[in-house]
Amino acid sequence: MQEQEAWRVLYVEDDEVIGDQVKRFLDSTRGSDDRPISVQLVTSFDDVLEDVGSRRYDLLILDVFAGRPMFDGNRAGSDILAHLKRVRFTPTIFYSALPTAVQNLESPFVKVIGKEGMGF
């Protein structure tokens, strides 16, 4: 039996340690339909805008802040979501140490998850 195409996930995380942990976890799991999950980790917000417009992903996982999470910090993840909404539909999960900063962006296709207590 031929294996189905993997679920394609783009994960944008500027903390390389967290990014690597989450990527390894997701790469070792399978979707509910038993398809493998393939994660592309990008550690620079600047490298993402062109990529999300030119490639198809089944899911985007975004850190919210470039650098240290602060309410008045650089919300590069929010900028990526705004760009993505203009060029392509992709369900998105914000994975943030400061989830309340983007809670207002939640919708049926955008979810917010706090990094605390996730076991990574």
Order of alpha helices (4+ residues) and beta strands (2+ residues): beta-alpha-beta-alpha-beta-alpha-beta-beta
